[in-house]
């Protein structure tokens, strides 16, 4: 299956990027991961079902395997199930290795029945796991490698500017587990000259309405519940004094790394992973609270963020999250897995 003796061919679960005029892509993390891999060691292949089932490659690198079975329409759902079954057969028949990066403790997209069974069968073919922090569980720690989430400096760009005093922002795809509707209600109960921007679309119309209802009557809340291009989002974050991640569940967060990449502190619930972030970057950049969040805790977080700004902490040290060293580490995983003669590493 190897294309040459010097490189490992890897199929990534992202389609070939067609760069729009604003440079926005669906998931910058995946694109940055691919770009970070040394070309003399890794041959990158972009996703299509035909390539996954019939193409030549050494490794399949998965991130959110449940998305391979997710579809809205019944016909599309069964079509994906059929393709996924063929992919599992191909992996078993040709002994293609599977590497999986574990982003979440629970999948974002819920699956059940046939889809859940197929996703489970695909997961059982995993040869090696990559985790983004030390506390993520995997079935076998001897086949697990820690490679932290990289930063977004250089990808999201905005002109340097001073934030608007008292301006908060919560951004990203609006999902139930993020608790954004509850947070908007908490913000509404917080007195003072504060303002809030909510930036990101909601695929669930009922959840979107819940957010709108929570903000109704509060003219301090700017709802931008739509897809926001990367350049515009960067500007919105730079305008804010503090990024809030009021998630009901928070294990890993690309949003936190994006905020830090643009030099904005983050307030988030205390958890094993967020406390590690606070230890790595400092309490002036990662401000944690004990859930549930309330107006007094939010006001205290704003005060701490402002104190950190006055102390001259212009930007956090993200050198441990530089992409070239992360790409080298991931290439080493690929090579180790591809060299193994057994079905698992």
C-alpha angles and dihedrals in degrees: 000000000000115000093209139350093252105048138048115223111222128189112213124201094239129091121238107284117247101196111227121210092265094047093239119152130184095248119011091187092066093045092049090048091055093045091051095059114102109248093216090061106031132045108203122213124189123226131271127143091237091053092045093052103033107015130102117252139131102220140025113209113203128190108168104013092178088069089067089067098037119108135144102219125063095233093048091046093055091044090055091047090053092049091047091052090052090049092052090049091049092049092051095043097048098029094236109179120238123211118188130195109210109218102163140026090227128027119259091222115056117224132185142173115007094359093053091048092051093047088050091051090050090049090052088063093062112128098184138009128217117202128194096212139022097253100056108114121227132178092251124023091192088065095045130098128192113226112163125226110269126234127254100228109137093022101067110043131183134160111266110260142156114259123246108260111256093006115144129185136195114187144172137066107333109238132167095248092057093069094216095150091054091047092053088055091050090050090051089059094051112098124214140062098311132135133196134207119199108195123182142063128265119218090197109074091200092055091047090053090049090056092048091049091051090053096043113124095013109106090187090074118086108197114202096169095168140086107294118202117234097252093049092046091052089054092049091052092048090053090057127084094207138019114218123204102185094176122163086212123026122173106142125003129194087182090065091052090048091052092049091047088059093045099253124133121237131221114202141152118281114259136144090268098044092048088054089052089051089051091049099045103021135257091271089065103035110042112186131194136189110252136281101056116222134178094267093051091047092049089050091051091052090050092050091049091051091048090052091051092051089051088064100249094154098171139356124248106257097166092117087059097054110137101225093062091043090051091051090051092049092048088054089054091051092050094048093049094044092051093055115105095202124078093250135037 
